[in-house]
Amino acid sequence: MTKTLLMSATDFEKQQGKLAKLSLEVHALARLILVEGKTATVAAQEVGMSKQLAAHHMKRVKALLEGYPASWVPFDEWMPDWLAIETRARLKEETDKLKKKQK
């Protein structure tokens, strides 16, 4: 995992509403990476998790910080082209609804 853009401690604290459902371990990981600028490998070691698990958790943290609901999950599967077209269209509708709600 590459180094993430840093944020100030104040900015991180302002985002606590979005990160409220994270475990204390994941919250500590996010703070180490986002505020203190540690690499995912170093931060993972400090909180006692593998760097692969840290990368997984940081994808979720970034999604939450970008405003995606906690119930949304990443999706990567092989499917027929027609189904991919339908799925992308539905995803666009849901993303547009989410953006309107956030305004």
Beta strands, then each sheet from edge to edge (+ up, - down):
end
